[in-house]
Amino acid sequence: MDSREVIQALERYLKDKNEDDRKTAARIGVPSHTLRSWISGAEQPQRQVVVRIAGVLKCAGYI
């Protein structure tokens, strides 16, 4: 899975779970504005952060 696919899965997770951005960002360990920047495509997460995101999504059954 590349970073784009992980971010797409993160976006699906946020929509499906209707979870607050701040709560999800805290799970990943980043500020909520950073999470929103990834979702909007304005920024890309660093590789080690993609691994953390994937871990959160895997635990939730999204990847």
C-alpha positions in Angstrom: 0.0 0.0 0.0 1.4 3.4 -0.9 0.8 6.6 1.1 -2.0 7.7 -1.3 -3.9 4.5 -0.6 -3.4 4.8 3.1 -4.8 8.4 3.1 -7.8 7.2 1.0 -8.4 4.5 3.6 -8.1 7.1 6.3 -10.7 9.3 4.6 -13.1 6.4 4.3 -12.5 5.6 8.0 -13.3 9.2 9.0 -16.5 9.2 6.9 -17.7 5.8 8.0 -17.0 6.2 11.7 -18.1 9.8 11.8 -15.3 10.3 14.2 -14.0 13.8 15.1 -10.8 14.7 13.3 -9.2 15.6 16.6 -9.8 12.2 18.0 -8.4 10.4 15.0 -5.4 12.8 14.8 -4.7 12.1 18.5 -4.7 8.3 17.7 -2.1 8.9 15.0 -0.1 11.4 17.1 -0.5 14.5 14.9 -2.4 17.8 15.2 -5.9 17.8 13.6 -4.9 20.5 11.1 -2.2 18.1 9.8 -4.7 15.4 9.3 -7.0 17.7 7.4 -4.1 18.8 5.2 -3.5 15.1 4.2 -7.1 14.5 3.4 -7.3 17.7 1.3 -4.2 16.7 -0.6 -2.3 19.8 0.5 0.4 17.8 2.2 1.6 14.2 2.3 2.6 12.4 5.5 6.1 11.3 6.1 6.8 7.6 5.6 7.0 6.8 9.3 3.7 8.5 9.9 2.1 6.5 7.0 3.1 3.4 9.0 1.4 4.8 12.1 -1.8 5.6 10.1 -1.8 2.1 8.6 -1.5 0.7 12.1 -4.5 2.6 13.4 -6.5 1.6 10.3 -5.5 -2.0 10.5 -6.7 -2.1 14.1 -10.0 -0.7 13.0 -10.3 -3.2 10.1 -9.9 -0.6 7.3 -6.8 -2.2 5.7 
